[in-house]
């Protein structure tokens, strides 16, 4: 039981640190002015939706204003110089820490499971005393009453 309390204490302490780091803005990204996402319109007259020929031909009006193709702006920080993806060191460190904690938890679980299995295999059921006839509680009280009455 003591181990569980220490384990929970460490777990809640880790959650506390993550919460404080999140509130301080360590895990949040700063929005840059270079990566502005353009607005999207639901209705675009230049877009043609294919229709089944059994419904007949539909006259699609040509747009009066030419709509330019959307430009995709890639931030300079996302471009890699050598063409290889950049490594995210904090993420890899966190994943390694999580896998190590899971491994420790699994090994502790196996130890306790083996102890429980060993204790469970040594326990044997206790046989109840079987009498020729089952006695009811009322019969036992009546016998005691008669015994006391005789004395």
C-alpha positions as CSV (number, residue, x, y, z in Angstrom):
1,X,0.0,0.0,0.0
2,X,2.9,2.3,0.7
3,X,4.3,1.8,-2.8
4,X,0.9,2.7,-4.3
5,X,0.9,5.9,-2.3
6,X,4.4,6.8,-3.5
7,X,3.5,5.9,-7.0
8,X,0.4,8.1,-6.9
9,X,2.4,10.9,-5.3
10,X,5.0,10.8,-8.1
11,X,2.2,10.6,-10.7
12,X,0.3,13.6,-9.3
13,X,3.6,15.5,-8.9
14,X,4.3,14.9,-12.6
15,X,0.8,16.1,-13.6
16,X,1.4,19.2,-11.4
17,X,4.6,20.0,-13.2
18,X,3.1,19.5,-16.6
19,X,0.2,21.7,-15.7
20,X,2.5,24.5,-14.5
21,X,4.6,24.2,-17.6
22,X,1.5,24.3,-19.8
23,X,0.2,27.4,-18.0
24,X,3.6,29.1,-18.4
25,X,3.3,28.6,-22.2
26,X,6.2,26.2,-22.6
27,X,4.2,23.8,-24.8
28,X,2.3,26.5,-26.8
29,X,3.4,27.7,-30.2
30,X,3.7,31.3,-31.1
31,X,1.6,32.4,-34.1
32,X,3.7,34.0,-36.7
33,X,2.6,36.6,-39.3
34,X,4.2,34.6,-42.1
35,X,1.8,31.6,-41.9
36,X,-1.5,33.3,-42.3
37,X,-4.2,30.8,-43.5
38,X,-6.5,32.4,-46.1
39,X,-10.3,32.3,-45.5
40,X,-12.3,29.6,-47.3
41,X,-15.6,30.2,-49.0
42,X,-18.2,27.5,-49.1
43,X,-19.5,28.5,-52.5
44,X,-17.1,28.7,-55.4
45,X,-18.6,29.1,-58.8
46,X,-15.4,27.8,-60.6
47,X,-15.7,24.4,-58.9
48,X,-17.6,21.8,-61.0
49,X,-19.3,18.9,-59.3
50,X,-19.6,15.8,-61.6
51,X,-23.1,14.7,-62.1
52,X,-24.6,11.4,-63.2
53,X,-25.6,11.7,-67.0
54,X,-29.1,10.2,-66.2
55,X,-30.0,13.5,-64.6
56,X,-29.2,15.4,-67.8
57,X,-26.8,18.3,-68.4
58,X,-26.8,21.2,-66.0
59,X,-25.8,24.6,-67.2
60,X,-23.1,26.0,-65.0
61,X,-22.6,29.7,-65.3
62,X,-19.1,31.0,-65.9
63,X,-17.7,33.3,-63.2
64,X,-17.6,36.9,-64.2
65,X,-14.5,37.5,-62.1
66,X,-11.5,35.3,-62.5
67,X,-10.5,33.7,-59.2
68,X,-6.8,33.2,-58.7
69,X,-5.5,29.9,-57.5
70,X,-4.8,29.9,-53.8
71,X,-1.2,30.3,-52.8
72,X,0.3,28.1,-50.2
73,X,2.9,29.8,-48.1
74,X,5.4,27.6,-46.3
75,X,7.2,29.1,-43.4
76,X,10.9,29.3,-43.6
77,X,11.3,27.4,-40.4
78,X,9.5,24.4,-41.9
79,X,11.9,24.1,-44.8
80,X,14.8,21.9,-44.1
81,X,18.2,22.7,-45.7
82,X,19.3,19.1,-46.2
83,X,15.9,17.7,-47.1
84,X,15.8,15.5,-43.9
85,X,13.1,16.0,-41.3
86,X,14.2,17.8,-38.2
87,X,14.3,15.8,-35.0
88,X,12.0,16.9,-32.2
89,X,14.3,16.3,-29.2
90,X,11.8,17.2,-26.4
91,X,9.2,14.9,-28.0
92,X,11.7,12.0,-28.4
93,X,12.8,12.5,-24.8
94,X,9.2,12.5,-23.5
95,X,8.4,9.4,-25.5
96,X,11.5,7.7,-24.1
97,X,10.6,8.6,-20.6
98,X,7.1,7.4,-21.1
99,X,8.3,4.0,-22.5
100,X,10.7,3.7,-19.5
101,X,7.9,4.4,-17.0
102,X,5.6,1.9,-18.8
103,X,8.4,-0.7,-18.7
104,X,8.9,-0.2,-15.0
105,X,5.1,-0.4,-14.4
106,X,4.9,-3.6,-16.3
107,X,7.7,-5.2,-14.4
108,X,6.2,-4.2,-11.1
109,X,2.8,-5.6,-12.3
110,X,4.5,-8.9,-13.3
111,X,6.2,-9.2,-9.8
112,X,2.9,-8.7,-8.0
113,X,1.1,-11.0,-10.4
114,X,3.6,-13.7,-9.9
115,X,3.4,-13.4,-6.1
116,X,-0.4,-13.5,-6.3
117,X,-0.3,-16.6,-8.6
118,X,2.1,-18.3,-6.2
119,X,-0.1,-17.6,-3.2
120,X,-3.2,-18.6,-5.1
121,X,-1.8,-22.0,-6.1
122,X,-0.9,-22.9,-2.5
123,X,-4.4,-22.2,-1.2
124,X,-6.7,-25.2,-1.1
125,X,-10.4,-25.2,-0.5
126,X,-11.6,-26.2,3.0
127,X,-14.0,-29.0,3.2
128,X,-17.1,-28.5,5.2
129,X,-18.1,-31.1,7.8
130,X,-20.8,-33.1,6.3
131,X,-23.3,-34.6,8.7
132,X,-25.7,-37.4,8.0
133,X,-28.5,-34.9,8.2
134,X,-28.4,-31.2,8.0
135,X,-29.2,-29.4,11.2
136,X,-31.2,-26.3,11.1
137,X,-30.7,-23.4,13.6
138,X,-34.1,-23.8,15.0
139,X,-33.6,-27.5,15.8
140,X,-30.4,-26.6,17.6
141,X,-32.1,-24.0,19.7
142,X,-34.9,-26.4,20.5
143,X,-32.5,-29.0,21.7
144,X,-30.6,-26.5,23.9
145,X,-34.0,-25.4,25.4
146,X,-35.0,-28.9,26.1
147,X,-31.6,-29.6,27.7
148,X,-31.9,-26.6,30.0
149,X,-35.4,-27.5,30.8
150,X,-34.3,-30.9,32.1
151,X,-31.7,-29.5,34.3
